[in-house]
């Protein structure tokens, strides 16, 4: 009798343990749960780009490196977030026939963005996504500082393995001595969580079909 009871207890424990584990996983699922944890809310990317501006009917290019830190202000949603961040850029404009001034360029914007799908949070499930937003920027341009509003939009996706962001920024000149700039940047999204996301996507598709 004691042996039967022991076997029954073991079987019950064996059945309850996977359920408890599954419940714990569901309880902790998501990268943005309370309380606010900076490491779960912070994302970043690094890459290179080019800014373009008009002078004497020609398009001048500023080649630059960029770093994109962002902090999510939303929690509990996988494929949507509202973030504040920046695209800190530093570059160089060589002397050309149209613009004979060679100079160092710097861009320091503050951006608020709505993010959908891919990399909207650290718990996203989409292979591709997009974002848009705006803010205000300060730029060291042609050896002088200029400032003004900026609009941004772009896409994010897995591209041959890595997660990539392609971003377009439009800086709007608000003074007579300033110039508007168009900037295109390609950046690598950084973080070890992307490998786990790929695994989650594969498991989700295997068990539930392709996620819409």
C-alpha positions as CSV (number, residue, x, y, z in Angstrom):
1,X,0.0,0.0,0.0
2,X,2.8,2.4,0.9
3,X,4.6,1.6,-2.4
4,X,1.4,2.3,-4.3
5,X,1.0,5.6,-2.5
6,X,4.6,6.6,-3.2
7,X,4.2,5.7,-6.9
8,X,1.0,7.8,-7.1
9,X,2.7,10.7,-5.4
10,X,5.6,10.6,-7.8
11,X,3.2,10.5,-10.8
12,X,1.3,13.5,-9.5
13,X,4.5,15.4,-8.9
14,X,5.7,14.5,-12.4
15,X,2.5,15.8,-13.9
16,X,2.4,19.0,-11.7
17,X,6.0,20.0,-12.3
18,X,5.7,20.7,-16.1
19,X,2.5,22.6,-15.4
20,X,4.2,24.7,-12.7
21,X,7.1,25.3,-15.0
22,X,4.8,26.4,-17.8
23,X,2.9,28.7,-15.5
24,X,6.1,30.3,-14.4
25,X,7.2,30.8,-18.0
26,X,3.9,32.4,-18.8
27,X,4.2,34.6,-15.7
28,X,7.6,35.8,-16.6
29,X,7.0,36.0,-20.4
30,X,7.8,39.5,-21.7
31,X,10.7,41.8,-21.4
32,X,8.9,44.8,-19.9
33,X,7.2,43.7,-16.7
34,X,6.9,45.7,-13.5
35,X,9.0,46.9,-11.8
36,X,10.9,49.0,-14.3
37,X,14.3,47.4,-15.0
38,X,16.7,49.5,-17.1
39,X,18.4,46.5,-18.7
40,X,15.1,45.2,-20.0
41,X,14.0,48.6,-21.3
42,X,17.2,49.7,-23.0
43,X,18.1,48.8,-26.6
44,X,20.8,50.1,-28.9
45,X,22.3,49.9,-32.4
46,X,25.4,51.1,-34.2
47,X,26.1,51.7,-37.8
48,X,27.0,54.2,-40.6
49,X,25.2,56.6,-42.8
50,X,25.3,59.6,-45.0
51,X,23.7,63.0,-44.8
52,X,22.8,65.1,-47.8
53,X,22.2,68.8,-48.2
54,X,21.8,71.2,-51.1
55,X,24.3,73.9,-52.0
56,X,24.5,75.7,-55.4
57,X,22.2,73.2,-57.1
58,X,24.4,70.3,-56.0
59,X,24.0,67.6,-53.3
60,X,26.8,67.5,-50.8
61,X,27.4,64.3,-48.7
62,X,28.5,64.0,-45.1
63,X,29.8,60.5,-44.2
64,X,29.2,59.5,-40.6
65,X,29.1,56.9,-37.9
66,X,26.1,56.6,-35.7
67,X,25.0,55.1,-32.3
68,X,21.3,54.7,-31.5
69,X,20.4,54.3,-27.8
70,X,16.7,54.0,-27.0
71,X,14.7,53.5,-23.8
72,X,11.2,52.0,-23.9
73,X,8.5,53.8,-21.8
74,X,5.9,51.0,-22.2
75,X,5.8,47.6,-20.5
76,X,3.9,44.3,-21.1
77,X,3.6,44.6,-24.9
78,X,5.8,42.5,-27.2
79,X,5.3,44.0,-30.7
80,X,4.7,47.6,-29.8
81,X,6.5,50.2,-27.8
82,X,6.9,53.9,-27.3
83,X,10.5,55.0,-26.9
84,X,12.7,58.0,-26.3
85,X,16.2,58.0,-27.6
86,X,18.7,59.4,-30.0
87,X,20.9,58.9,-33.0
88,X,24.2,60.3,-32.0
89,X,26.3,60.8,-35.2
90,X,29.7,62.0,-36.0
91,X,31.1,62.5,-39.5
92,X,33.2,64.4,-41.9
93,X,32.6,66.5,-45.1
94,X,35.6,66.6,-47.5
95,X,36.3,69.6,-49.6
96,X,34.4,69.6,-53.0
97,X,34.0,71.9,-55.9
98,X,30.5,73.0,-54.7
99,X,31.4,73.3,-51.0
100,X,35.1,74.1,-50.5
101,X,34.9,73.9,-46.7
102,X,36.1,70.6,-45.1
103,X,34.7,70.2,-41.6
104,X,33.7,67.8,-38.8
105,X,30.0,67.1,-38.4
106,X,28.0,66.1,-35.3
107,X,24.3,65.4,-34.8
108,X,22.7,65.2,-31.3
109,X,18.9,64.6,-31.6
110,X,16.3,63.7,-29.0
111,X,13.7,61.4,-30.6
112,X,10.3,60.0,-29.5
113,X,9.2,57.0,-31.5
114,X,6.4,54.5,-32.0
115,X,7.7,51.0,-32.7
116,X,5.8,48.1,-34.3
117,X,6.9,44.5,-34.8
118,X,10.5,43.6,-35.1
119,X,12.6,44.8,-32.1
120,X,9.8,46.9,-30.7
121,X,10.7,45.2,-27.4
122,X,13.2,42.6,-26.3
123,X,10.3,40.1,-26.4
124,X,9.2,40.7,-30.0
125,X,7.9,38.0,-32.3
126,X,8.0,39.6,-35.8
127,X,10.6,39.1,-38.5
128,X,10.0,42.6,-39.7
129,X,8.8,45.9,-38.2
130,X,8.7,49.6,-38.7
131,X,8.8,52.8,-36.7
132,X,8.2,56.5,-36.9
133,X,8.6,59.6,-34.7
134,X,10.2,63.0,-34.3
135,X,12.0,65.3,-32.0
136,X,14.6,68.0,-31.9
137,X,18.2,68.1,-33.0
138,X,21.4,70.1,-32.4
139,X,24.0,69.9,-35.2
140,X,27.6,71.0,-35.6
141,X,27.4,71.9,-39.3
142,X,30.0,73.8,-41.3
143,X,31.8,74.9,-38.1
144,X,28.6,76.4,-36.6
145,X,25.8,75.0,-34.4
146,X,22.3,74.8,-35.8
147,X,19.1,73.4,-34.3
148,X,15.6,72.5,-35.4
149,X,12.9,69.8,-35.5
150,X,13.6,66.4,-37.0
151,X,11.3,63.6,-38.3
152,X,12.3,60.0,-38.5
153,X,11.0,56.7,-39.9
154,X,12.4,53.4,-40.8
155,X,12.2,49.6,-40.9
156,X,13.8,46.8,-38.9
157,X,14.2,43.1,-39.9
158,X,16.4,40.1,-39.8
159,X,18.7,40.4,-42.8
160,X,20.8,37.2,-43.5
161,X,20.9,36.5,-39.8
162,X,21.6,39.8,-38.0
163,X,18.9,42.3,-37.0
164,X,19.3,45.5,-39.1
165,X,17.7,49.0,-38.8
166,X,17.4,51.2,-41.9
167,X,16.5,54.7,-40.7
168,X,15.7,58.0,-42.6
169,X,15.9,61.3,-40.8
170,X,14.8,64.7,-42.0
171,X,16.3,67.8,-40.3
172,X,14.3,71.0,-40.9
173,X,16.2,74.2,-40.9
174,X,14.4,77.0,-39.0
175,X,16.8,79.9,-39.6
176,X,18.2,81.6,-42.7
177,X,21.8,80.5,-42.1
178,X,20.9,76.8,-41.4
179,X,20.4,74.0,-44.0
180,X,18.0,71.1,-44.0
181,X,19.5,67.7,-44.2
182,X,18.3,64.2,-45.3
183,X,20.1,61.3,-43.5
184,X,20.0,57.6,-44.3
185,X,21.6,55.2,-41.8
186,X,22.1,51.4,-41.7
187,X,22.7,50.1,-38.2
188,X,23.2,46.7,-36.6
189,X,20.8,46.1,-33.7
190,X,22.9,45.0,-30.7
191,X,22.1,42.5,-27.9
192,X,22.3,38.8,-27.1
193,X,18.5,38.6,-26.8
194,X,18.1,38.2,-30.6
195,X,19.3,34.6,-30.5
196,X,16.6,33.8,-28.0
197,X,14.0,35.7,-30.1
198,X,14.9,33.5,-33.1
199,X,14.3,30.4,-30.9
200,X,11.0,31.7,-29.6
201,X,9.8,32.4,-33.2
202,X,10.7,28.9,-34.3
203,X,8.9,27.3,-31.3
204,X,5.9,29.5,-31.8
205,X,5.6,28.7,-35.5
206,X,6.1,25.0,-34.8
207,X,3.4,24.8,-32.2
208,X,0.9,27.5,-33.4
209,X,1.4,27.9,-37.1
210,X,2.8,31.0,-38.7
211,X,2.2,34.0,-36.4
212,X,0.3,36.8,-38.0
